[in-house]
Structures are given as C-alpha cells and as structure tokens.
Amino acid sequence: MSDPADAPTACESESGTGHTAAAMPQVGQIWLDGRMVEAADAKISVFDHGLLYGDGCFEGIRIYNKRIFKLKSHLERMYQSAEKIYLTPRWSMEEIEDAIRMTVAANDITNGYVRLVFTRGVGTLGLNPFHCRDHTAFVIAADIALYPEELYENGLPVVVAKRRRIPIECLNPEIKSLNYLNNILAKVEAIKAGVLEAIMLNERGEVGECTGDNIFLIKDGLISTPDTSAGMLHGITRKVVIDTVAPALGYTVVERAHGIGEFFEADEVFLTGTAAEVIGVNRIDSTTIGNGKVGPITTALTKQFRTLVRENAPED
C-alpha cells in the first residue's frame, strides 16, 4: 500500500498511503496547477470537492539519490485511479512527470518523498462531481520521516484491527483515493494499542492489507501474500518485492487467500510500502512471531531492496 511510516516524528503514511510520509514542509516550492509557488501560498478553495468529500486521488513516491523510484509505475496507477473515479486529468502524464521532476529539483531533494494529488476541483455543495470546474493538481516534494532504524533491526509490533476493510464492491481499495477514512479509523486502533500499524481483514475475515502497507508471511521457507482479490491497494513496493527482490534471492512469492491464523503461526511476517520499504513484524496482538526478532529471510529481503534502490533506483 502502499505513497502514503509513522515514526514518532512522522505525520502520516504509501500505501503509500498510509503511514509515513514527508515531514511537513514549512518552506519550499509547490507545483500547483502549472506553476511553482511558495509552500505558504499553496492553497485550494474550501469549495473543492477533494476537501468536501475526499473526491480525488493521490500517489506517494520515494526519491533515492535524486532518482524517483518507480515513477512511471506510480503515474500509471495515478491515471488509472483518476479514470476509475471519472476524473479526467487536465495534464498529460508527461506533463505531470515534468512537474514532479521540476518540484524535486526546485526543493533540492536528494532522498525524500513526493506527494502527487488530483482533486475534483471547485464545485457546488452537492455531490454531483460533474458540476465541478477544472480539477486541481499539485506536487509536494520534501524530506521523509521513516520508522526508526531499530524497528528494522528488532521488528515492528502490530495489531489486528476490529474495523473491516470496505468491500471491493463498495469502494475498491485499488483506487488510491483521497478518502482514507477506513484506513484512518483502523490506524486509530493501532495508535490506541500503542503500536504503529494494524492489519485489516476483509468482510470474509481474510487478511487484506495494513492501514498503509501490504503484508507477507514466511512459513517453512515459503513466502506468500494475500492476492489482490482480498481487497487492497496494488502496492508498487509489493510488486517490486514479488517480481524483483525475492527472485534475486531465489524465492518465489505465492499470492493467495490467507486467514489471520496463518500470520500468528508464521515463522516471519513482514510489511512493504513506499515509505516503509521492507520491515519485519515481531508481534501481532499479544502473539510473538517466530523468535520475536526479524527473521533471516526478511533481513535478506530488506537488504536486497535497499541495495536496489540506493545503487540505482529504477524509475520505470
């Protein structure tokens, strides 16, 4: 889940979206509807349907050594999200790519985070989205606050949320929309439990994803993860782990339905996300996973992922 880790100093997440994100920029340049403006002057109308109804879509994207990780994949997902909510972008994919690169350069970001947002635009107080004028687009580029490094070494405790994932038939989480209230309410459960992340089940009781990350388990040396029919954001980092990182280490990832009990009994559990990258889980609710430490396969996957993105982060 993926663009949007709740480190103590972070304000949100990428699933992308989810739980990490850029530190709040007080200064800097924002690309807003075709022009660069100071962060303090980057404003949208109170009548924008993105604000009034969460009507829009977004992407969270990482920057490594001035390379914008999987930029084209993020842009493709962004435009797919826009199409699925019947939002016709004013800007071509190439123009938005240029806007992102311009914003990263203007803020001199070497390692950081990009937030790309399309809102529906200014409209009436009614729900009809077709009464809105031209949609608004903006790009933020800033530094990023990550999970503390000790959590990558020792593992991340999580809980199972009581709140279920919205069914695909109601609001497909494949759409990375501005309406993240389902995730936020599950996130509140995690915060109240004193942890940073929560696992969300679908209406059938199967594991879907976390509030801002995708989830994997390892049992007897085999890696598996919920398939997309469980209801989840099709995470960019998830796909990189399945297609590139795991195979580089000689592993194949199986996508299938999972009950929550499988995670309690797993040898290792790990999460993936734009901000979180690859991070091991050491406890679910009160159950210790494995020996209570980050396992050897997760450790190898994290190292392989970091090598990939820091040496030559692919932008495709």
C-alpha positions in Angstrom: 0.0 0.0 0.0 1.1 1.1 -0.5 2.7 6.6 -1.2 1.2 7.2 1.8 5.9 5.1 8.4 4.5 6.5 11.4 7.8 7.1 13.1 7.3 9.3 16.2 8.0 12.4 14.1 6.1 11.4 11.0 2.6 12.8 10.3 1.2 10.1 8.1 1.9 7.0 5.6 2.1 4.6 0.9 0.4 2.7 0.7 1.7 4.5 0.2 -0.7 5.8 1.8 -0.7 5.1 4.7 1.7 5.8 7.4 4.8 7.5 6.6 5.4 10.5 4.9 7.2 13.6 4.3 7.8 15.9 7.1 5.5 18.9 6.9 7.3 21.5 4.7 7.1 25.0 6.1 9.1 26.4 3.3 9.9 25.3 -0.3 8.3 25.2 -3.7 5.0 23.5 -4.5 3.9 22.8 -8.1 0.2 23.9 -8.2 -1.8 23.8 -11.4 1.1 24.5 -13.7 3.1 27.0 -11.7 5.6 26.9 -8.8 4.5 28.7 -5.7 5.9 29.1 -2.2 4.6 26.5 0.2 2.9 29.2 2.3 1.0 30.4 -0.8 -0.1 26.9 -2.0 -3.9 27.0 -1.3 -7.0 25.5 -2.8 -10.6 26.5 -2.4 -12.8 25.4 0.5 -15.3 24.5 -2.2 -13.0 21.9 -3.7 -14.6 18.5 -3.7 -11.3 17.0 -2.7 -11.8 18.7 0.7 -15.5 18.5 0.9 -15.9 14.8 0.0 -12.4 13.3 -0.3 -13.1 13.3 -4.1 -9.7 12.8 -5.8 -6.7 10.6 -5.9 -3.0 10.7 -4.9 0.3 8.9 -5.0 3.3 8.8 -2.6 6.6 8.3 -4.3 10.1 7.9 -2.9 13.3 9.7 -4.1 16.6 7.9 -3.7 19.8 9.7 -4.7 17.8 12.1 -6.8 16.2 9.2 -8.7 12.4 9.0 -8.5 11.7 5.4 -7.6 9.2 3.6 -10.0 7.9 7.0 -11.2 6.3 5.6 -14.3 4.5 2.8 -12.3 3.2 5.4 -9.8 2.0 7.7 -12.7 0.2 4.8 -14.4 -1.5 3.9 -11.1 -2.4 7.5 -10.6 -4.1 7.9 -14.0 -5.8 4.5 -13.5 -7.2 5.8 -10.2 -8.4 9.0 -11.9 -10.1 7.0 -14.7 -11.9 4.8 -12.1 -13.4 7.9 -10.3 -14.3 9.5 -13.6 -11.8 12.3 -13.2 -10.3 13.5 -16.5 -6.8 15.0 -15.8 -6.1 18.4 -17.3 -2.5 17.5 -17.5 -0.9 14.7 -19.5 1.2 12.0 -17.8 4.3 13.5 -19.4 3.4 17.0 -18.1 2.9 15.6 -14.6 6.2 13.8 -14.8 7.9 17.0 -15.7 6.1 18.8 -12.8 7.4 16.2 -10.4 10.9 16.4 -11.6 10.7 20.2 -11.5 9.4 20.2 -7.9 12.1 17.8 -6.7 14.8 19.9 -8.3 13.3 23.2 -7.0 13.5 21.8 -3.5 16.9 20.2 -3.9 15.7 16.8 -2.6 18.3 14.0 -2.8 16.4 11.5 -0.7 12.8 12.2 0.2 9.2 11.9 -0.8 6.8 13.2 -3.4 3.1 13.6 -2.9 1.1 14.0 -6.1 -2.6 14.9 -5.7 -5.5 15.4 -8.1 -8.6 16.9 -6.5 -12.0 17.0 -8.3 -11.9 20.8 -8.2 -14.3 23.6 -7.2 -17.9 22.7 -7.3 -21.3 23.1 -5.6 -22.1 21.8 -2.1 -23.9 18.9 -3.8 -22.4 15.5 -4.6 -22.6 15.8 -8.4 -18.9 15.7 -9.4 -19.7 16.9 -12.9 -20.7 20.3 -11.6 -17.0 20.8 -10.6 -14.8 23.1 -12.7 -11.3 22.0 -13.8 -9.7 19.7 -11.3 -6.7 20.8 -9.2 -3.3 19.2 -9.3 -0.4 19.7 -7.1 3.0 18.2 -6.2 4.9 18.4 -2.9 8.5 17.2 -2.6 10.0 17.1 0.9 12.2 15.2 3.3 10.8 12.0 4.8 10.5 10.7 8.3 11.0 6.9 8.5 10.4 4.2 11.0 13.3 4.3 13.5 16.1 2.0 12.3 15.8 -0.1 15.5 12.4 -1.3 14.3 14.0 -2.7 11.1 16.5 -4.5 13.4 14.2 -5.6 16.1 10.8 -5.8 14.4 7.5 -3.9 14.4 4.6 -4.8 16.7 1.2 -4.6 15.1 -2.4 -5.4 16.0 -5.4 -6.8 14.1 -8.0 -4.0 13.6 -11.6 -4.7 14.5 -12.6 -2.4 11.7 -13.0 -4.4 8.5 -11.8 -3.3 5.0 -14.5 -1.7 2.8 -15.7 -4.4 0.4 -14.3 -4.1 -3.2 -17.8 -3.8 -4.5 -18.4 -0.7 -2.4 -15.1 1.1 -2.8 -12.2 -0.7 -4.4 -9.0 0.0 -2.4 -7.2 -0.5 -5.7 -8.3 3.2 -6.3 -5.8 5.3 -4.3 -8.5 7.9 -3.5 -8.3 10.9 -1.1 -10.9 9.2 1.0 -8.8 7.2 3.5 -11.2 7.3 6.5 -11.5 3.5 6.5 -7.7 3.2 7.0 -7.6 6.1 9.4 -10.1 4.6 11.8 -8.1 1.3 11.8 -5.0 3.4 12.3 -6.6 4.9 15.4 -7.0 1.4 16.8 -3.3 0.8 16.3 -2.4 4.1 18.0 -4.7 3.4 20.9 -3.0 0.0 21.3 0.4 1.7 21.4 1.7 0.4 18.0 2.2 2.0 14.6 0.3 -0.3 12.3 -2.8 -2.5 12.1 -3.7 -5.5 9.9 -7.1 -5.1 8.2 -9.4 -8.0 7.4 -11.9 -8.0 4.6 -15.6 -8.8 5.0 -14.9 -12.5 4.7 -12.4 -12.4 7.5 -9.4 -12.8 5.2 -6.3 -10.7 5.6 -6.3 -7.8 3.1 -3.5 -5.4 4.0 -2.4 -3.0 6.7 -3.6 0.6 7.1 -0.7 1.8 4.9 1.3 -1.3 3.9 1.0 -4.6 2.2 1.7 -7.7 4.3 3.6 -11.0 3.6 4.3 -14.1 5.7 7.0 -16.8 5.6 6.4 -20.3 6.7 8.9 -23.2 6.2 10.9 -21.1 3.9 8.0 -20.2 1.6 6.9 -16.6 1.1 3.2 -15.8 0.5 1.0 -12.7 0.5 -2.8 -12.1 0.1 -3.9 -11.9 -3.5 -5.5 -8.7 -4.8 -9.0 -10.2 -4.6 -8.7 -9.8 -0.8 -9.1 -6.1 -1.3 -6.0 -4.0 -1.1 -4.0 -1.3 -2.8 -1.9 -2.9 -5.5 1.3 -1.7 -3.9 4.3 -0.6 -6.0 6.8 -1.9 -3.4 4.8 -5.1 -3.0 5.2 -5.7 -6.8 8.9 -4.9 -6.7 9.4 -7.5 -3.9 7.3 -10.1 -5.8 8.9 -9.5 -9.2 12.4 -8.5 -8.4 13.7 -8.6 -4.8 12.5 -12.1 -3.8 13.6 -13.8 -7.1 17.0 -12.2 -6.8 17.4 -14.2 -3.6 16.0 -17.4 -5.1 12.4 -17.1 -3.7 9.1 -17.2 -5.4 6.2 -15.4 -3.8 2.8 -17.1 -3.8 -0.3 -14.9 -3.9 -3.4 -16.5 -2.3 -6.1 -16.0 0.3 -4.9 -16.0 3.9 -6.7 -16.4 7.2 -5.4 -14.3 10.1 -4.4 -17.5 12.0 -1.7 -18.2 9.4 0.0 -15.0 10.4 0.0 -15.9 14.1 1.7 -19.2 13.2 4.2 -17.8 10.7 7.9 -18.1 11.1 8.3 -14.5 9.8 6.0 -11.7 8.8 6.9 -8.5 7.0 5.3 -5.4 5.5 6.1 -3.5 2.4 5.3 0.1 1.4 6.6 3.1 -0.4 7.8 4.7 2.9 8.2 1.6 5.0 10.2 -0.2 2.3 10.5 -3.8 3.7 10.1 -4.1 7.5 9.8 -7.2 9.7 6.9 -7.7 12.3 7.9 -9.2 15.7 4.4 -9.4 17.3 0.8 -9.4 16.3 -1.5 -8.5 19.2 0.0 -10.5 22.0 1.4 -13.3 19.9 5.2 -13.3 19.2 6.1 -14.0 15.6 8.9 -16.6 15.3 11.5 -16.0 17.9 10.4 -12.4 18.4 13.1 -10.9 16.2 13.3 -10.1 12.5 13.9 -13.4 10.7 16.8 -14.2 8.3 14.7 -14.1 5.1 13.1 -10.8 6.0 16.5 -9.4 6.8 17.9 -10.6 3.4 14.8 -9.1 1.6 15.3 -5.8 3.3 19.0 -5.7 2.5 18.3 -6.6 -1.2 15.6 -4.0 -1.5 17.9 -1.3 0.0 20.7 -2.3 -2.3 18.4 -2.0 -5.3 17.1 1.5 -4.5 20.3 3.0 -3.3 22.6 1.8 -6.0 20.3 2.6 -9.0 16.7 3.1 -8.1 14.6 2.1 -11.2 12.3 4.8 -12.4 10.2 2.6 -14.8 
